[in-house]
Amino acid sequence: MSSLPARQMASDRWPPGSWSAMATASFCMATKMGGPGAPDDLDAGPKTQVWLATSDDPEAMVTGQYFYHQKRRAVEAAARDEKIQERLIAECARISGVPFPD
């Protein structure tokens, strides 16, 4: 699951244009931890995050999307399920002691 449930919760509470959030895929790179057979390369790893944070490309100027190598990807249906979103936010608040703002 990505941060999309939190993004949906925020979009229900705060006005459009006052914030943005995207999710990116985790990478498994050929490092000591990832091993020599890992499918991604170290140079490609941060490119999507940098592109989303700095680009004027209209494709990067969106919110609530999931990206892998600068391309939008579909998310699991559960990430858009409002009941699951509410449970996630409640559990985060319970663990952290910080409620999600209204």
C-alpha atoms as an extended CHARMM CRD file, in Angstrom:
* protein
*
       102  EXT
         1         1  MET       CA              0.0000000000        0.0000000000        0.0000000000  PROA      1               0.0000000000
         2         2  SER       CA              1.2250000000        3.4970000000       -0.7340000000  PROA      2               0.0000000000
         3         3  SER       CA              0.5570000000        6.8890000000        0.8110000000  PROA      3               0.0000000000
         4         4  LEU       CA             -2.5300000000        7.2980000000       -1.3650000000  PROA      4               0.0000000000
         5         5  PRO       CA             -4.9730000000        6.6720000000        1.4990000000  PROA      5               0.0000000000
         6         6  ALA       CA             -3.4470000000        9.5720000000        3.4190000000  PROA      6               0.0000000000
         7         7  ARG       CA             -3.5410000000       11.6890000000        0.2700000000  PROA      7               0.0000000000
         8         8  GLN       CA             -7.2410000000       10.9570000000       -0.2190000000  PROA      8               0.0000000000
         9         9  MET       CA             -7.9500000000       11.8390000000        3.4030000000  PROA      9               0.0000000000
        10        10  ALA       CA             -6.1240000000       15.1490000000        2.9690000000  PROA      10              0.0000000000
        11        11  SER       CA             -8.0110000000       15.9560000000       -0.2310000000  PROA      11              0.0000000000
        12        12  ASP       CA            -11.2880000000       15.4590000000        1.6300000000  PROA      12              0.0000000000
        13        13  ARG       CA            -10.2410000000       17.9870000000        4.3100000000  PROA      13              0.0000000000
        14        14  TRP       CA             -8.1310000000       20.6980000000        2.6510000000  PROA      14              0.0000000000
        15        15  PRO       CA             -8.8040000000       22.8460000000       -0.4250000000  PROA      15              0.0000000000
        16        16  PRO       CA             -7.3790000000       21.8210000000       -3.8070000000  PROA      16              0.0000000000
        17        17  GLY       CA             -4.1280000000       23.5530000000       -4.6500000000  PROA      17              0.0000000000
        18        18  SER       CA             -3.1080000000       24.0160000000       -1.0100000000  PROA      18              0.0000000000
        19        19  TRP       CA             -0.9640000000       20.8520000000       -0.9810000000  PROA      19              0.0000000000
        20        20  SER       CA              0.2100000000       17.9760000000       -3.1710000000  PROA      20              0.0000000000
        21        21  ALA       CA              1.3410000000       14.4220000000       -2.5840000000  PROA      21              0.0000000000
        22        22  MET       CA              2.5780000000       11.6120000000       -4.7820000000  PROA      22              0.0000000000
        23        23  ALA       CA              3.7860000000        8.0890000000       -4.1260000000  PROA      23              0.0000000000
        24        24  THR       CA              6.7280000000        6.4250000000       -5.8260000000  PROA      24              0.0000000000
        25        25  ALA       CA              7.6970000000        2.7860000000       -6.1270000000  PROA      25              0.0000000000
        26        26  SER       CA             10.4370000000        1.3950000000       -3.9600000000  PROA      26              0.0000000000
        27        27  PHE       CA             13.4950000000        0.2940000000       -5.8580000000  PROA      27              0.0000000000
        28        28  CYS       CA             15.6170000000       -2.8000000000       -5.4960000000  PROA      28              0.0000000000
        29        29  MET       CA             19.0720000000       -1.8510000000       -6.7150000000  PROA      29              0.0000000000
        30        30  ALA       CA             22.3010000000       -3.7520000000       -7.1510000000  PROA      30              0.0000000000
        31        31  THR       CA             23.8920000000       -2.8520000000       -3.8270000000  PROA      31              0.0000000000
        32        32  LYS       CA             25.2820000000       -4.9740000000       -1.0060000000  PROA      32              0.0000000000
        33        33  MET       CA             21.7540000000       -5.1640000000        0.3840000000  PROA      33              0.0000000000
        34        34  GLY       CA             19.9130000000       -5.6250000000       -2.9330000000  PROA      34              0.0000000000
        35        35  GLY       CA             22.4330000000       -8.0820000000       -4.3260000000  PROA      35              0.0000000000
        36        36  PRO       CA             23.9100000000       -8.2600000000       -7.8260000000  PROA      36              0.0000000000
        37        37  GLY       CA             20.6830000000       -9.5140000000       -9.4310000000  PROA      37              0.0000000000
        38        38  ALA       CA             18.5070000000       -6.5710000000       -8.3320000000  PROA      38              0.0000000000
        39        39  PRO       CA             16.4710000000       -5.2100000000      -11.2650000000  PROA      39              0.0000000000
        40        40  ASP       CA             17.0760000000       -1.4500000000      -10.9040000000  PROA      40              0.0000000000
        41        41  ASP       CA             20.2540000000        0.5640000000      -11.1430000000  PROA      41              0.0000000000
        42        42  LEU       CA             21.4580000000        3.0120000000       -8.5200000000  PROA      42              0.0000000000
        43        43  ASP       CA             21.4200000000        6.0050000000      -10.9050000000  PROA      43              0.0000000000
        44        44  ALA       CA             17.7390000000        5.4800000000      -11.8010000000  PROA      44              0.0000000000
        45        45  GLY       CA             16.5890000000        5.2540000000       -8.1770000000  PROA      45              0.0000000000
        46        46  PRO       CA             16.0870000000        8.9200000000       -7.2380000000  PROA      46              0.0000000000
        47        47  LYS       CA             15.1790000000       10.3070000000      -10.6800000000  PROA      47              0.0000000000
        48        48  THR       CA             11.4080000000       10.0700000000      -10.2320000000  PROA      48              0.0000000000
        49        49  GLN       CA             11.4690000000       11.7580000000       -6.8190000000  PROA      49              0.0000000000
        50        50  VAL       CA             13.6650000000       14.5930000000       -8.1140000000  PROA      50              0.0000000000
        51        51  TRP       CA             11.4780000000       14.9820000000      -11.2100000000  PROA      51              0.0000000000
        52        52  LEU       CA              8.2850000000       15.1880000000       -9.1140000000  PROA      52              0.0000000000
        53        53  ALA       CA              9.8290000000       17.7040000000       -6.7120000000  PROA      53              0.0000000000
        54        54  THR       CA             11.3920000000       20.0290000000       -9.2900000000  PROA      54              0.0000000000
        55        55  SER       CA              9.8250000000       19.6060000000      -12.7320000000  PROA      55              0.0000000000
        56        56  ASP       CA              7.4520000000       21.9550000000      -14.5410000000  PROA      56              0.0000000000
        57        57  ASP       CA              6.3750000000       19.0160000000      -16.7070000000  PROA      57              0.0000000000
        58        58  PRO       CA              2.5410000000       18.9040000000      -16.5950000000  PROA      58              0.0000000000
        59        59  GLU       CA              2.7420000000       15.1470000000      -15.9330000000  PROA      59              0.0000000000
        60        60  ALA       CA              4.6870000000       15.8830000000      -12.7300000000  PROA      60              0.0000000000
        61        61  MET       CA              2.3710000000       18.7010000000      -11.6370000000  PROA      61              0.0000000000
        62        62  VAL       CA             -0.3400000000       16.3690000000      -10.3420000000  PROA      62              0.0000000000
        63        63  THR       CA             -1.3450000000       15.1030000000       -6.9410000000  PROA      63              0.0000000000
        64        64  GLY       CA             -2.4800000000       11.7690000000       -5.6180000000  PROA      64              0.0000000000
        65        65  GLN       CA             -0.7610000000        9.6420000000       -8.2260000000  PROA      65              0.0000000000
        66        66  TYR       CA              1.6280000000        6.7030000000       -8.0300000000  PROA      66              0.0000000000
        67        67  PHE       CA              4.8010000000        6.7380000000      -10.1450000000  PROA      67              0.0000000000
        68        68  TYR       CA              7.5000000000        4.3170000000      -11.2310000000  PROA      68              0.0000000000
        69        69  HSD       CA             10.3400000000        5.5950000000      -13.4340000000  PROA      69              0.0000000000
        70        70  GLN       CA              8.4870000000        8.8500000000      -14.1700000000  PROA      70              0.0000000000
        71        71  LYS       CA              5.3750000000        7.0100000000      -15.3860000000  PROA      71              0.0000000000
        72        72  ARG       CA              2.0240000000        6.8030000000      -13.6510000000  PROA      72              0.0000000000
        73        73  ARG       CA              1.0790000000        3.3840000000      -12.3740000000  PROA      73              0.0000000000
        74        74  ALA       CA             -2.2100000000        1.9710000000      -11.1360000000  PROA      74              0.0000000000
        75        75  VAL       CA             -2.5990000000        1.3910000000       -7.4130000000  PROA      75              0.0000000000
        76        76  GLU       CA             -4.2650000000       -1.4050000000       -5.5130000000  PROA      76              0.0000000000
        77        77  ALA       CA             -8.0190000000       -0.8510000000       -5.1770000000  PROA      77              0.0000000000
        78        78  ALA       CA             -7.6050000000       -0.9230000000       -1.3900000000  PROA      78              0.0000000000
        79        79  ALA       CA             -5.6130000000        2.3260000000       -1.5740000000  PROA      79              0.0000000000
        80        80  ARG       CA             -8.7710000000        4.1510000000       -2.6660000000  PROA      80              0.0000000000
        81        81  ASP       CA            -11.1390000000        2.3930000000       -0.2390000000  PROA      81              0.0000000000
        82        82  GLU       CA            -12.4730000000        5.0080000000        2.2090000000  PROA      82              0.0000000000
        83        83  LYS       CA            -12.9830000000        2.5250000000        5.0510000000  PROA      83              0.0000000000
        84        84  ILE       CA             -9.3610000000        1.4070000000        4.7750000000  PROA      84              0.0000000000
        85        85  GLN       CA             -8.2400000000        5.0460000000        4.6030000000  PROA      85              0.0000000000
        86        86  GLU       CA            -10.1220000000        5.8290000000        7.8230000000  PROA      86              0.0000000000
        87        87  ARG       CA             -8.6000000000        2.7940000000        9.5760000000  PROA      87              0.0000000000
        88        88  LEU       CA             -5.0860000000        3.7310000000        8.4220000000  PROA      88              0.0000000000
        89        89  ILE       CA             -5.4000000000        7.3190000000        9.6500000000  PROA      89              0.0000000000
        90        90  ALA       CA             -6.8980000000        6.1740000000       12.9680000000  PROA      90              0.0000000000
        91        91  GLU       CA             -4.0800000000        3.6510000000       13.4860000000  PROA      91              0.0000000000
        92        92  CYS       CA             -1.4130000000        6.2510000000       12.6410000000  PROA      92              0.0000000000
        93        93  ALA       CA             -3.0020000000        8.6090000000       15.1750000000  PROA      93              0.0000000000
        94        94  ARG       CA             -3.1530000000        5.8550000000       17.7820000000  PROA      94              0.0000000000
        95        95  ILE       CA              0.4970000000        4.8870000000       17.3190000000  PROA      95              0.0000000000
        96        96  SER       CA              1.8670000000        8.4300000000       17.1000000000  PROA      96              0.0000000000
        97        97  GLY       CA             -0.5160000000       10.1870000000       19.4550000000  PROA      97              0.0000000000
        98        98  VAL       CA             -0.9990000000       12.8350000000       16.7490000000  PROA      98              0.0000000000
        99        99  PRO       CA             -4.5080000000       13.0870000000       15.2740000000  PROA      99              0.0000000000
       100       100  PHE       CA             -5.0060000000       13.8900000000       11.6040000000  PROA      100             0.0000000000
       101       101  PRO       CA             -5.9950000000       17.5890000000       11.3950000000  PROA      101             0.0000000000
       102       102  ASP       CA             -9.4900000000       18.6500000000       10.3480000000  PROA      102             0.0000000000
